[in-house]
Every structure is written in C-alpha cells, then in structure tokens.
Amino acid sequence: GDRRPECLQFLYEGGLSLSGLVQRFDAEDGDLLTDGTVSDQSSPEYARMHADEDHVLAMESDGGVFKPLGYGFTGSDAAFEMVSEIGTLLDRIGSGRITRGGGGADIGPLMRTGVPGMGFSVDGTRYFWYHHTDADTLDKLDPDEVALCVATFAVMAYIVADMPTRLPR
C-alpha cells in the first residue's frame, strides 16, 4: 500500500520541525539559504567560510525528482551501519536502500574535511528526457514522486540531526 502519508504523519504528529537543521540548499542558479535569500556562494567557498561549524552530515540531491531509491553514503563503517538502520524506516515506501559510496560535487568540499556525505538516489531512467531541455519545467513533476522524495529526505535529515549519538567519522 501507499506509505507516503505515514512518513509525513510521523513527522507532523511528533511535532518535529526541520527548522535549523538545514544549513544550505543548493539550487542550480544559486544557493537558496535557510533565510530564503539567494547567494552565488560556491561549494568550495561555503566549505571554507563554514569550516569551523559543526557539520554532522552533508546531503545532496542532484539527480532529479523521480521515484526515490535511497542513498549512497561515504563515511566510516560505524556511520554506514547507523544510516543503514535509519534506511530500514524508509523500506516501506521503497526508498530505504543505502549503498556505500555517495556524495556529489556540491558536498565534495565538505566531505573532504571529514564530514560524512550522502547522495540521494532516484530512478533516473527519465532524467535526460528533461535535464537542460525546454521540457524541464515544474509541470512535469509527478506529485507522488515529489512527496516520496520529500519524505525520504526529511526522515533521514531529521533522524540524523536528532540522534543522541553523532555519526562517527
């Protein structure tokens, strides 16, 4: 059955808020910051300017908004085990697969400082139907796939941020 509402309901009923958890959101033509402003700050510049901040995990989604499959993870073996356990919570909606090796160009500079990284994995079979074409518009998004992607990203981000134990480096 459809399990998307269960993930979102879990976050809502628990009174959980993602505010303050997301430091930076990369947009293709700039960076949408948590205060809603846009910056052209590059990823290496961000890593340099925020090197003294306490980054727990860097997450990147750059493969489109399609059916989510899970994440590729780069970090310690102990951290891999922890995020794999979190991934089991997403199995019911089909997005709990955690594989070794993940990240992305935008989070690479942070990862090179030792921050664990995750690359969001989606079914990319339709990616190049739209990417950098005139057809790459919001009306092509499938609302169910958007909901699944948001739920998958939110569950992982919130749980990692709220765990009493940090991801070991």
N, C-alpha and C positions, 0 to 999 in steps of 0.2 A: 504494500500500500504506500500511499504518499506520506512521507515522514517529514517533509519540509516544515510544516506548521509546528511539529513537535520541538524542533531546534529553536525556532523563533519564540515559541511559547515558553520554553525553558528559560530563555534569557529574560523575557518580559516578566513572567511570574516571579522569578527570583529577584526582581528589582535590580538587575545587573545593568551597568552602564559602561559603554566603551569610551566615554569621555576621559581624556587624559591618557589613554592607552596608546593611541596612535600619534606618533611624533611627526610623521611626514607621509604624504601621499603623493607619489609621482604621477603626474599627468604628462601626456606626450608633448604638449606645447608649453610646459611649465610645471611648477610644483604647487599643488593645492595644499596649503598648510592648514593646521588644525583650527586656525582662527578664520579660515575662509579666504585668506588672501592668496595671491598667486605670486610665485617667485621664479626666477630663472636660475636659481642656485643649482649648480651641477652636483651630481652624486659625490665625486671626489671632494668638492668644496664643502658639502654638507658633512662628510665624514671628518674632514679636517677641523671645521668650525665646532663640531659637537663631540670631539674626541674625548673630552672629559666627562661626558654624560654617561649614565648607566643604561646602556642598551642591553636588553635581555635577549631579544630575537629580532632579526631583520626578515621581513616577509615581502615577497614580490609576486605580483600577478601581471604578466605581460603577454599572455597567450590568447587573449580574447575572453569573452564571456559566453562560454559554452558549458555543456554538462561537466561539472567538476568531478575529478577522479581522486584527488588527494594532493599530496605534496612530495617534492624531492627535498631532502634535508641534508645539510652539511653541518657537521658539528661532532662532538665527542660521542663515543659509543653509548655512554650513560644518558646523554641528552637524546640520542636517537631512540633509545628504549622508552624514554618519557613521552616524547611526541608520538611515538607509535601507539602507546597506550591511549593517549588522547584521541588518536585517529580512530580507535575502535568505536568511540562515541558517534562517529560520522558514518560508520559502516551501513547503518540503516537507511541512509539517503544516498549510498553509493559513492561517497567521497572520502572514505577513510584510509585509502592506500597511502602508505608512507614508504618511500624508497630512499636509498642512500644516494647522495649526490644531488644537490639542488642549490638554487640561488638565482642569480641573474645579474645582468650588467649594472643595474641601478643599485643593488645592495652589495655588490662586489667590494667596493671600498670599505664598507663597514665590516664585511666578513674577513677581509684581510687583516683587520685589527683583532680578530679572535671572536667576533660576535657570531653565534650560530645563525645560519640562514636557511630559509625555506623558499622554494619556488613553487607557486601554485600550479597544479597540473590539471588541464582540462582536455576534453576530447577535441583536439584541434583539426579534425578532418575537414571542417568548413572554414578554417582560419583564412586561407588565401582566396576564398571566394570574395572576401570583403576587405581585407587588410590593404590599406593605401589605394583603395578604389573609390569611385563615386558611390558605390553601394554601401560604404562603411558609414552607416547612419543609425541613429538610435532606434528607428522603427524596425530595424532588422533583428533587434534583440528579442529573444524568447523570454517572456516574463517568468516562466517556471525555471528556466536556466539561471536567470538573474537571481531569483530567490534562493536557489540552491547554492550559487556562488557566494552570495552574501552570508548565508547561514554557515557555510563551511569556513569562510574566512573569519567570521565573528566568533564562532565557537573556539577555534584554535587560538585566536588572538586573546580572547578573554581568559581562557583557562590558563594559558602560559603566563599571562600577566598577573593572574590572581593566585597562582600556586604558592604555597608557603616555602617551597624549595625552588631555587633558581635552576635553570638549565645549566648543568655543569659544562665548563668549557674544555 
